[in-house]
Amino acid sequence: MTAPDDLWEGFETVEAEDIAGPVWDEPVPLAARRDLPPFPVKALPGWLAAMVTAVAEETQTPLDLAGCLALAVIATAAGGRVTVCVRGHWREPLNLYTAVALDPGNRKSAVFALMTAPLLAAERELVELSGPVRAEAETAARLAKTAADKAMAKAAAAEPEQRAKLTAEAIELAQAAEEVHAPAKPQLVADDVTPESAATLLAEQGGRISVLSPEGGIFDIIAGRYSGTPNMEIFLKGHAGDMVRVNRQGRDAQHIEHPAVTMGLAVQPEVLESIGAIKGADGRGLLARYLYAKPESLVGRRNLTPDLIPEETATAYARHVGGLTLALADWTDPAVLTLTEEADAVMLAYQRVTESRLGKGGTLAPIVKWASKRDGAVARIAGLLHLATHPEDGWRRPVDAPALAAATELVDYFTAHALDVFDAMGASPDRDTAHTVLTHLHEARLTGFTKRELFRALPKGAFKAIGDLDPALDLLEEHGWVRRQAPPPRSGRGGRPPSPRYDTHPRLTPPPTA
């Protein structure tokens, strides 16, 4: 199908004198629909690219879904445990926020199950390994609490001359009991958590947690589904790694110095377009923290007998993801990755490109808040690709130039999709329907039509009622693509008025070439 704003192509030779009938002004193109690039799967390390490709083939889903989730999976393993130092004091944590827009029926849950299985297996292993330690701590906590309670009861029942001494002992034991805490069960992945539960999980899980969900309910929660007011503080600081103060019931406030939240989400396209309406989401920079993807759905043209995931591909994926996750799980001081001299040169060259496009009139000016975090995204993704390339000891090696170059390729992909997402967030809701009508008029080569004829000719379901065409036709008339004819005089006999008739711009029906 021809994109509506490609209608200019092929009509540039049509001169005014070649056009019969009333004089038309030049039409104004509707905002362009971009041809979005596919996910650059070859930028991923071999074992990870193989799994992404195999999952996309078996599930018959776009590469973008498994590809973005693969990055979120590695970020879950490394987030809060590794940072990358670009130069000087510029450090980036290795957690990411990704959001893929796909309609229902695209087997998102199946992709999530396949891609997150090694993380959940690692989580179960961590729970099992920590069992004895947790049991010992829980026993010590109960014993300390029992001893403190007995001391308190003894002090309360003591004679006056003994009470002061016993009270001091009871206080000492109560303070000791307060300091004995059993560690929480290890948890790597959560679903659509509330901001409050996310803060609690961060406090319990050593400052990191990952939200991986095939739905977009987290945006409703951030918007205030339960509280009635937007609450995004934990997700702002959890991306940037800024200190968070967590107040937990019955305990002293706890400070998380460098929180690391990772998000890997799949949402319906209309959810992605509506999150711009969350109060404060744009102004406070929440929207700028996500790496967006808007792949083209394969529904309607899927292979019903696809190749299944090769066993060796799934085994290698599980081994590398699980190994990396377990290796980093108990780290309390994050490892710091550095860049080789060549990698730093690649990074600096990319920074110069970004900076040159941020100013007025630059290609990144429409998404300046998002683009201001673009170079940081390159550093984060480069660190993740580096660890995925060297899952056994990547934290002991510097990040090299190929990893940086691969990260720039991925961020170029995310940049193109971000431009489209932010354009859709600010677009008139009538623009897409106007595109649908304009494309039909061009392909049908109509010189004129009635509204009723148009409604019947459009694909079934494109518009629920004939009146739904009005905003699209009004927008096309404003842009000069159609012109409504004056209604004929009424006969005075009553009855239903004739359907409005429109003429179309001659550019939609150019004369045949010789």
C-alpha positions in Angstrom: 0.0 0.0 0.0 1.3 3.4 -0.9 2.0 5.6 2.1 -0.2 8.8 1.9 2.7 11.2 2.1 4.4 9.4 -0.8 1.5 10.7 -2.9 3.9 13.5 -4.1 6.0 10.9 -6.0 5.1 10.7 -9.6 2.9 13.8 -9.7 5.6 16.5 -9.7 5.4 16.8 -13.6 1.7 17.7 -13.5 1.5 21.3 -14.4 -1.3 23.7 -13.7 -2.4 23.9 -17.3 -2.7 20.1 -17.5 -5.4 20.2 -14.8 -8.9 20.7 -16.0 -11.6 22.2 -13.9 -11.4 24.7 -10.9 -8.0 25.9 -9.8 -6.6 24.1 -6.8 -3.9 25.3 -4.5 -1.0 23.0 -3.6 -2.2 20.5 -1.0 -0.5 20.4 2.4 1.0 16.9 3.1 -0.3 15.2 6.3 2.5 14.5 8.8 4.6 11.8 7.3 4.3 8.2 8.4 7.8 6.9 8.9 9.2 3.7 7.5 10.5 2.4 10.8 13.7 0.3 10.7 13.6 -3.4 11.8 15.3 -4.6 14.9 19.1 -4.9 14.2 19.4 -8.4 15.6 23.0 -8.8 14.2 24.1 -6.2 16.7 23.6 -8.7 19.4 26.3 -11.3 20.4 25.9 -14.6 18.5 24.2 -16.7 21.2 21.7 -13.9 22.0 21.0 -13.1 18.4 20.3 -16.8 17.7 17.8 -17.0 20.5 16.0 -13.8 19.5 15.8 -15.0 15.9 14.6 -18.5 16.9 12.0 -17.2 19.3 10.7 -14.8 16.7 10.5 -17.6 14.2 8.7 -20.1 16.4 6.2 -17.6 17.8 5.9 -15.8 14.4 6.3 -12.4 16.1 8.5 -9.5 15.1 12.2 -9.6 16.0 11.7 -6.4 17.9 9.7 -8.0 20.7 12.2 -10.8 21.5 15.1 -8.4 20.8 14.0 -5.7 23.2 13.2 -8.3 25.8 16.7 -9.8 25.4 18.2 -6.5 26.3 15.9 -6.2 29.3 16.8 -9.8 30.4 20.6 -9.0 30.4 19.8 -5.7 32.2 18.0 -7.7 34.9 21.1 -9.9 35.4 23.5 -6.9 35.5 21.3 -4.0 36.8 22.5 -2.8 40.2 25.6 -4.9 39.9 27.6 -3.3 37.1 28.1 0.2 35.8 30.0 1.6 32.9 32.4 4.6 33.2 32.4 6.6 30.0 35.0 9.1 31.1 35.7 11.2 34.2 32.7 11.0 36.6 30.2 10.0 33.9 28.9 6.6 34.9 25.8 4.8 33.6 24.1 1.9 35.4 23.2 -1.1 33.3 19.5 -1.1 33.8 17.1 -0.2 30.9 13.4 0.7 30.3 12.1 -0.9 27.1 8.5 -0.7 25.7 7.3 -2.5 22.6 3.9 -1.6 21.1 1.9 -4.5 19.7 -1.8 -5.2 19.4 -3.4 -8.2 21.2 -3.1 -11.5 19.5 0.6 -11.2 18.8 1.7 -14.0 21.2 3.5 -11.6 23.6 3.0 -13.9 26.6 4.7 -16.8 24.7 7.7 -14.6 23.9 8.0 -13.4 27.5 7.8 -17.0 28.8 10.6 -18.1 26.5 12.9 -15.2 27.0 12.5 -14.9 30.8 12.6 -18.6 31.7 16.4 -18.6 32.6 15.9 -15.6 34.9 13.1 -17.4 36.7 15.2 -20.5 36.9 18.1 -18.5 38.4 15.7 -16.9 40.9 14.6 -20.3 42.1 18.2 -21.4 42.5 19.0 -18.2 44.5 16.0 -18.9 46.7 17.3 -22.5 47.3 20.9 -21.4 47.9 19.8 -18.8 50.4 17.5 -21.1 52.3 20.0 -22.1 55.1 21.1 -18.5 55.6 17.5 -17.3 55.8 16.5 -20.1 58.2 19.5 -19.3 60.5 18.6 -15.6 60.4 14.9 -16.2 61.1 15.8 -18.4 64.0 18.2 -15.9 65.5 15.6 -13.1 65.1 12.9 -15.2 66.9 15.3 -16.1 69.7 16.3 -12.5 70.1 12.7 -11.3 70.1 11.8 -14.0 72.7 14.7 -13.0 74.9 13.8 -9.4 74.7 10.1 -10.1 75.6 11.1 -12.2 78.6 13.5 -9.5 79.8 10.7 -6.9 79.5 8.3 -9.1 81.4 10.9 -9.7 84.1 11.6 -6.0 84.4 8.0 -5.1 84.6 7.4 -7.6 87.5 10.6 -6.8 89.4 10.9 -5.2 92.8 11.6 -1.4 92.7 15.2 -1.8 93.7 15.9 -4.3 90.8 13.7 -2.6 88.2 16.2 -0.1 86.9 18.9 -2.7 86.2 16.5 -5.2 84.6 14.9 -2.4 82.5 18.3 -1.5 81.1 19.0 -5.1 80.3 15.5 -5.4 78.6 16.2 -2.3 76.5 19.6 -3.6 75.4 18.1 -6.9 74.4 15.2 -5.2 72.5 17.7 -3.0 70.6 19.7 -6.2 69.7 16.5 -7.9 68.5 15.7 -4.9 66.3 19.0 -5.3 64.5 18.5 -8.9 63.7 16.6 -9.2 60.3 16.1 -12.2 58.2 16.9 -11.5 54.5 14.0 -11.6 52.1 13.7 -14.4 49.5 15.7 -13.4 46.5 13.5 -12.0 43.7 14.7 -10.8 40.3 11.4 -10.2 38.4 8.1 -8.6 39.4 5.0 -8.0 37.3 3.0 -4.7 37.4 4.1 -3.5 40.8 2.8 -0.3 42.6 5.4 2.4 43.3 5.1 1.5 47.0 5.8 -2.2 46.4 8.6 -1.4 44.0 10.3 0.6 46.7 9.9 -2.2 49.2 11.3 -4.7 46.7 14.3 -2.5 46.1 15.0 -2.3 49.8 14.7 -6.1 50.2 16.5 -7.1 47.0 19.8 -5.1 47.5 18.6 -2.1 45.5 17.5 -3.7 42.3 14.3 -5.2 40.8 13.0 -5.8 37.3 9.5 -5.4 35.9 8.9 -7.7 32.9 5.3 -7.8 31.7 3.5 -8.6 28.4 1.0 -5.9 29.4 1.1 -2.2 30.0 -0.7 -2.1 33.4 2.3 -0.4 35.0 1.4 2.8 33.2 -2.0 2.8 34.7 -0.5 2.3 38.1 2.0 5.2 37.6 -0.9 7.3 36.4 -2.7 6.7 39.8 -5.0 3.8 39.3 -5.0 3.1 43.0 -3.9 6.4 44.6 -5.8 8.8 42.3 -2.7 10.8 41.6 0.4 10.1 39.5 3.3 8.5 41.4 6.4 8.1 39.4 9.2 9.1 41.8 10.6 5.6 42.3 10.6 4.9 38.6 12.4 8.2 37.8 15.1 7.5 40.4 15.2 3.8 39.7 16.3 4.5 36.2 18.8 7.2 36.9 20.2 5.5 40.1 19.5 8.4 42.3 19.2 7.8 46.1 15.8 6.7 47.3 14.5 6.9 50.9 12.2 4.0 51.7 9.9 4.2 54.7 8.7 0.8 55.7 6.1 0.1 58.3 7.5 -0.8 61.7 11.1 -0.1 60.7 13.4 2.9 60.4 13.7 4.6 57.0 16.1 3.0 54.7 18.2 4.7 52.1 19.0 3.0 48.8 22.1 4.7 47.4 21.9 3.5 43.8 18.5 1.9 43.0 18.3 0.0 39.7 14.9 -0.7 38.2 14.7 -2.5 34.8 11.5 -2.6 32.8 10.7 -4.7 29.8 7.2 -4.1 28.7 4.9 -5.0 25.8 1.9 -2.6 25.5 -0.9 -2.0 23.1 -0.1 0.8 20.7 -2.9 3.0 22.0 -1.4 2.7 25.5 2.0 3.9 24.2 0.3 6.9 22.6 -1.8 7.7 25.7 1.0 7.7 28.3 1.9 11.2 27.2 -1.3 12.3 28.9 -0.1 11.1 32.4 0.3 14.3 34.4 4.0 15.1 34.8 5.2 12.1 32.7 6.7 14.3 30.0 7.8 17.3 32.1 9.6 15.1 34.7 11.3 13.0 32.1 9.6 9.6 32.6 8.7 9.3 28.9 12.3 10.1 28.0 13.6 7.1 29.9 12.0 4.4 27.7 13.5 2.9 24.6 10.5 2.4 22.3 9.7 0.0 19.5 6.7 0.0 17.2 7.2 -3.1 15.0 4.8 -4.2 12.3 2.5 -7.0 13.4 2.8 -10.3 11.5 -0.9 -11.3 12.2 -2.5 -12.3 9.0 0.7 -13.4 7.3 2.2 -15.8 9.8 3.8 -19.1 8.9 1.6 -21.8 10.5 4.4 -24.4 10.4 7.4 -22.4 11.7 10.8 -23.8 12.6 11.0 -24.6 16.3 13.8 -23.3 18.6 16.8 -25.5 18.2 17.7 -27.2 21.4 21.3 -26.1 21.3 20.2 -22.4 20.9 17.8 -22.6 23.9 20.5 -24.4 26.0 23.2 -21.8 25.2 20.8 -19.0 26.1 19.8 -20.6 29.4 23.4 -21.3 30.3 24.7 -17.8 29.5 21.8 -15.9 31.1 21.6 -18.1 34.2 25.4 -18.0 34.6 25.7 -14.3 34.3 22.7 -13.8 36.7 24.1 -16.1 39.4 27.7 -14.7 39.0 26.5 -11.2 39.8 23.7 -11.9 42.2 25.6 -11.4 45.5 27.7 -8.4 44.5 27.2 -5.4 46.9 29.7 -3.0 45.3 29.0 -2.7 41.5 31.8 -3.6 39.1 32.9 -0.6 37.0 33.4 -1.2 33.3 35.8 1.1 31.5 36.1 1.8 27.7 39.1 1.0 25.6 40.7 4.0 23.8 39.1 3.0 20.6 35.7 2.5 22.2 35.9 6.0 23.7 36.6 7.4 20.3 33.4 5.7 18.9 31.5 7.1 21.9 32.8 10.6 21.4 32.0 10.6 17.7 28.4 9.5 18.5 28.1 12.2 21.1 29.1 14.8 18.5 26.3 13.6 16.1 23.7 13.7 18.9 24.8 17.2 19.9 24.7 18.6 16.4 21.1 17.4 16.0 19.6 18.7 19.2 19.5 22.4 18.3 16.7 24.3 16.7 15.9 22.7 13.4 17.9 19.6 14.1 16.4 16.2 13.5 16.4 15.4 17.2 14.9 18.7 18.3 11.3 17.3 18.4 12.4 14.7 21.0 15.1 16.7 22.8 14.3 15.3 26.2 14.5 11.7 25.0 17.6 12.5 22.8 19.4 14.1 25.7 19.5 10.6 27.2 20.5 9.0 23.9 24.3 8.9 24.5 23.7 7.4 28.0 21.6 4.7 26.4 24.5 3.9 24.1 26.8 3.5 27.1 24.3 1.2 28.9 23.6 -1.0 25.9 27.3 -1.2 25.1 27.9 -2.5 28.7 25.2 -5.0 28.3 26.4 -6.3 24.9 29.9 -6.5 26.4 28.7 -8.7 29.3 26.7 -10.8 26.9 29.8 -11.3 24.7 31.9 -12.3 27.7 29.4 -13.7 30.2 32.1 -15.6 32.2 34.3 -12.6 33.0 33.1 -9.5 31.2 33.3 -7.4 34.4 37.1 -7.9 34.3 37.5 -6.6 30.7 37.1 -3.1 29.2 34.3 -2.5 26.8 35.8 -2.5 23.2 34.9 -0.6 20.1 32.8 -3.3 18.4 30.5 -3.3 21.4 30.2 0.5 21.3 29.5 0.4 17.5 26.8 -2.3 18.0 25.2 -0.2 20.7 25.1 2.8 18.4 23.3 0.7 15.8 20.7 -0.3 18.3 20.2 3.2 19.6 19.8 4.5 16.0 17.0 2.0 15.8 15.4 3.2 19.0 15.8 6.8 17.9 13.8 6.3 14.7 11.0 4.6 16.7 11.1 7.3 19.4 10.6 10.0 16.8 7.5 8.1 15.6 6.2 7.4 19.1 6.5 11.0 20.3 5.0 12.2 17.1 2.0 10.0 17.7 1.7 11.2 21.3 1.2 14.7 20.1 -0.7 14.0 17.0 -4.4 14.8 16.3 -6.4 11.6 16.8 -8.0 12.3 13.4 -4.7 12.1 11.5 -4.5 8.3 11.1 -8.1 8.1 9.9 -7.3 10.9 7.4 -4.4 8.8 6.2 -6.7 5.9 5.7 -9.1 7.9 3.6 -6.4 9.6 1.6 -4.7 6.3 0.7 -8.0 4.9 -0.5 -8.7 8.0 -2.7 -5.3 7.7 -4.2 -5.5 4.0 -4.9 -9.1 4.2 -6.3 -8.1 7.3 -8.4 -11.4 9.0 -7.5 -12.1 12.5 -9.0 -15.1 12.8 -6.8 -17.3 10.9 -4.3 -20.2 11.1 -1.9 -19.6 10.5 1.8 -21.9 7.5 1.6 -20.0 6.0 -1.4 -16.8 6.5 0.5 -18.1 4.8 3.6 -19.2 1.8 1.6 -15.9 1.5 -0.3 -13.6 1.7 2.7 -12.4 -1.6 4.3 -15.0 -3.1 6.6 -14.4 -1.9 10.2 -12.3 1.1 9.2 -15.1 3.4 10.4 -17.9 2.2 12.7 -20.5 4.7 11.4 -20.7 7.1 8.5 -20.5 10.1 10.8 -17.0 8.9 12.0 -15.8 10.0 8.5 -16.4 13.7 9.3 -13.2 14.5 11.3 -11.0 12.8 8.6 -12.8 14.6 5.7 -12.6 17.9 7.6 -8.8 17.4 8.1 -8.3 16.5 4.4 -10.3 19.6 3.3 -8.2 21.8 5.6 -5.1 20.4 3.9 -6.5 20.9 0.5 -6.8 17.3 -0.6 -10.6 17.3 -1.0 -13.2 20.0 -1.6 -16.8 19.8 -0.5 -19.3 20.8 -3.2 -22.1 23.1 -2.5 -25.3 21.1 -1.7 -27.9 21.1 -4.4 -31.1 23.1 -3.8 -33.8 21.3 -1.9 -36.9 20.3 -3.8 -39.2 21.0 -0.8 -40.6 17.5 -0.9 -38.8 16.4 2.3 -37.1 13.1 2.6 -33.4 12.4 3.4 -31.0 15.0 2.2 -28.4 13.9 -0.4 -25.1 12.6 0.9 -22.4 15.4 0.8 -20.3 15.3 -2.4 -16.6 16.0 -2.6 -14.1 16.7 -5.3 -10.5 15.4 -5.0 -7.3 17.2 -5.7 -5.9 16.5 -9.2 -2.7 15.2 -7.7 -4.7 12.1 -6.7 -5.7 11.4 -10.3 -2.8 12.5 -12.5 -3.2 12.3 -16.3 -1.8 9.1 -17.8 1.8 9.4 -19.0 2.4 9.1 -22.7 
